[in-house]
Amino acid sequence: MPPRRLRGLGSFLLVAGGLLVALRVLHVGVPLLFPGTRPGPFAVASLDEAQRRLGFAPLVPAYRPATLGVGRPSLTVTLGPYPTFLAVWRGEHSLSLTQRRGGPRPAAPPTSQALAGVADSLWWRDGPTNHLLLRRGEFWVTVETDLPVRDLRRIADTLGPWSARGPGPAHARLRVPPPG
């Protein structure tokens, strides 16, 4: 008969191993059974699908230069830790638009400055890439592109919620800085 001490250790290892296996099965099984519990990222096929998964209408620019190409943008959704929408257009030039609901302001370098004529914005250049950070209500919108700065203003001015009717000019309430 093994000493009492080894019997206790063996029981402990058996229970701990069983618990770890059960937790792993839950970790892998719950997202398979309930896909909505996964934080993502998910590639989505349409803006409708992005809106259904996120619970808000993605903001998209009505202005889109021909140099971004004629193809559809790649669309990605992330649910955690903050619901985030990402659209990327690639052609002769590229444009990346990220919309995040809530959370802290995305990082901007100390050299960033307000973009003239665009409310609640920060703009900076990093090599060939222009960056624009916007606050639109409860959303943080980040635009990264190799398009000229004048196009950043047009993109910001035409940024509006997507609807089944298609993107339109931004609503006035989305361009006004939040109160407070």
C-alpha positions as CSV (number, residue, x, y, z in Angstrom):
1,M,0.0,0.0,0.0
2,P,1.5,3.4,-1.0
3,P,2.1,6.0,1.7
4,R,-0.9,8.2,2.4
5,R,1.1,11.2,1.1
6,L,1.4,9.8,-2.4
7,R,-2.2,8.8,-2.6
8,G,-3.2,12.5,-1.9
9,L,-0.8,13.8,-4.5
10,G,-2.2,11.3,-7.1
11,S,-5.8,12.4,-6.4
12,F,-4.8,16.0,-6.7
13,L,-3.1,15.5,-10.0
14,L,-6.0,13.5,-11.3
15,V,-8.6,16.2,-10.3
16,A,-6.3,19.0,-11.6
17,G,-5.8,17.2,-14.9
18,G,-9.5,16.6,-15.3
19,L,-10.3,20.2,-14.6
20,L,-7.7,21.4,-17.1
21,V,-9.2,19.1,-19.8
22,A,-12.7,20.3,-19.0
23,L,-11.7,24.0,-19.2
24,R,-9.9,23.4,-22.6
25,V,-13.0,21.6,-24.0
26,L,-15.1,24.7,-22.9
27,H,-12.6,27.1,-24.3
28,V,-12.6,25.4,-27.7
29,G,-16.3,24.2,-27.7
30,V,-18.2,27.4,-26.7
31,P,-17.1,29.5,-29.7
32,L,-17.9,26.6,-32.0
33,L,-21.4,26.2,-30.5
34,F,-22.0,30.0,-30.1
35,P,-20.0,31.9,-32.8
36,G,-21.2,35.3,-31.4
37,T,-18.9,34.8,-28.4
38,R,-15.7,35.0,-30.5
39,P,-14.0,38.4,-30.5
40,G,-12.7,38.0,-34.1
41,P,-11.3,39.3,-36.3
42,F,-13.8,38.1,-39.0
43,A,-13.7,38.8,-42.7
44,V,-17.2,39.9,-43.8
45,A,-18.7,39.9,-47.3
46,S,-20.8,43.0,-47.1
47,L,-21.5,46.2,-45.1
48,D,-24.8,44.7,-44.1
49,E,-23.1,41.8,-42.5
50,A,-20.6,44.1,-40.8
51,Q,-23.6,46.1,-39.4
52,R,-25.4,43.0,-38.1
53,R,-22.3,41.8,-36.3
54,L,-21.2,45.1,-34.9
55,G,-24.6,46.5,-34.0
56,F,-23.9,49.9,-35.6
57,A,-23.7,51.2,-39.2
58,P,-20.1,51.4,-40.4
59,L,-18.9,54.9,-41.5
60,V,-17.8,54.9,-45.1
61,P,-16.6,57.8,-47.3
62,A,-18.8,58.8,-50.2
63,Y,-15.7,60.2,-51.9
64,R,-13.5,57.5,-53.3
65,P,-10.8,58.4,-55.9
66,A,-10.5,56.2,-58.9
67,T,-6.8,55.5,-58.0
68,L,-8.1,53.3,-55.2
69,G,-9.2,50.8,-57.8
70,V,-12.6,49.5,-58.9
71,G,-12.5,46.4,-56.7
72,R,-14.5,46.1,-53.5
73,P,-12.7,46.8,-50.2
74,S,-11.7,44.1,-47.8
75,L,-14.0,44.3,-44.8
76,T,-13.0,43.0,-41.3
77,V,-14.9,43.1,-38.0
78,T,-13.5,42.6,-34.5
79,L,-15.9,42.4,-31.6
80,G,-13.5,42.7,-28.6
81,P,-12.3,44.4,-26.6
82,Y,-14.1,47.2,-28.5
83,P,-16.3,46.7,-31.6
84,T,-14.2,47.7,-34.6
85,F,-14.8,47.9,-38.3
86,L,-11.9,47.9,-40.9
87,A,-12.2,48.6,-44.6
88,V,-9.2,48.5,-46.9
89,W,-9.1,49.7,-50.5
90,R,-6.1,48.8,-52.7
91,G,-5.3,50.0,-56.2
92,E,-2.7,52.4,-57.5
93,H,-3.2,54.1,-54.1
94,S,-4.5,52.6,-50.8
95,L,-6.9,53.7,-48.1
96,S,-7.5,52.0,-44.8
97,L,-10.4,53.2,-42.6
98,T,-10.8,51.9,-39.0
99,Q,-13.9,52.7,-37.0
100,R,-13.9,51.7,-33.3
101,R,-16.7,52.3,-30.8
102,G,-15.5,53.5,-27.4
103,G,-12.2,53.0,-25.7
104,P,-9.3,55.4,-25.2
105,R,-8.2,57.7,-28.1
106,P,-5.8,55.8,-30.4
107,A,-2.2,56.9,-30.2
108,A,-1.0,59.9,-32.2
109,P,2.5,61.3,-32.3
110,P,3.1,64.6,-30.4
111,T,3.8,66.3,-33.8
112,S,0.2,65.6,-34.9
113,Q,-2.0,68.7,-35.5
114,A,-5.6,69.5,-36.3
115,L,-6.5,69.2,-40.0
116,A,-7.8,72.6,-41.2
117,G,-11.5,72.6,-41.7
118,V,-12.1,69.2,-40.1
119,A,-13.7,69.2,-36.7
120,D,-12.2,67.1,-33.9
121,S,-9.3,65.8,-36.0
122,L,-5.6,65.1,-35.7
123,W,-3.4,64.7,-38.8
124,W,0.2,63.6,-39.3
125,R,2.5,62.2,-42.0
126,D,4.7,59.1,-41.5
127,G,6.8,58.6,-44.6
128,P,4.5,58.3,-47.6
129,T,1.4,57.7,-45.4
130,N,-1.0,60.3,-44.3
131,H,-2.8,59.6,-41.0
132,L,-6.1,61.2,-39.9
133,L,-7.7,60.5,-36.5
134,L,-11.3,61.7,-36.0
135,R,-13.8,61.6,-33.2
136,R,-17.3,61.1,-34.4
137,G,-19.8,60.8,-31.6
138,E,-19.0,57.6,-29.7
139,F,-16.6,56.5,-32.4
140,W,-12.8,56.8,-33.1
141,V,-12.1,56.8,-36.8
142,T,-8.6,56.3,-38.2
143,V,-7.8,56.9,-41.8
144,E,-4.4,55.8,-43.3
145,T,-3.7,56.5,-46.9
146,D,-1.0,57.4,-49.4
147,L,-3.4,59.8,-51.1
148,P,-2.6,63.6,-50.9
149,V,-3.7,65.6,-47.9
150,R,-6.5,67.4,-49.8
151,D,-8.1,63.9,-50.2
152,L,-8.1,63.5,-46.5
153,R,-10.4,66.5,-46.1
154,R,-12.8,65.2,-48.8
155,I,-12.8,61.8,-47.1
156,A,-13.5,63.3,-43.7
157,D,-16.2,65.6,-45.2
158,T,-18.1,62.7,-46.9
159,L,-17.7,60.2,-44.1
160,G,-21.2,59.0,-43.2
161,P,-23.1,56.0,-41.9
162,W,-23.6,53.3,-44.5
163,S,-27.2,52.3,-45.3
164,A,-29.0,50.1,-47.8
165,R,-29.4,53.2,-49.9
166,G,-25.6,53.5,-50.0
167,P,-23.1,55.9,-48.4
168,G,-24.1,59.5,-48.4
169,P,-22.6,62.8,-47.1
170,A,-21.9,62.8,-43.4
171,H,-24.8,63.9,-41.3
172,A,-24.2,67.2,-39.5
173,R,-24.5,65.5,-36.1
174,L,-21.6,63.3,-37.0
175,R,-19.3,66.2,-37.8
176,V,-20.0,68.3,-34.7
177,P,-17.6,67.7,-31.8
178,P,-19.2,65.9,-28.9
179,P,-20.5,68.1,-26.2
180,G,-18.4,68.7,-23.1
